Amino acid sequence: MLLEAMVLNEEMRRAILNRADRTTLEEIFINNGGITLVCHAIAAVKAGQTTREEVLRVLGSADCATVLYNNQGD
């Protein structure tokens, strides 16, 4: 199972209330120890737990395809 979860801390709460964009929210998430769904997916592909095709089917993200097919999912 792949997932992305976080504890809502004060920095993230303020960013959400200030209507921060996706990039800013993701930056805060990562800087506070969060591991993105794409990173979990890459690790699962590397561990042989799933395939690139399955990750792309489920996540359906162009960003994800770029990461997976730039030798990061090998």
GILINTA-V367541 format. One line per field, one symbol per residue. burial: 1 if it has 16 or more other C-alpha atoms within 10 Angstrom, else 0. A space follows every 50 residues. Layout:
BEGIN
burial=???
END
This chain:
BEGIN
burial=00000000000100000000000011011000001111101111100000 110011000000011001000010
END
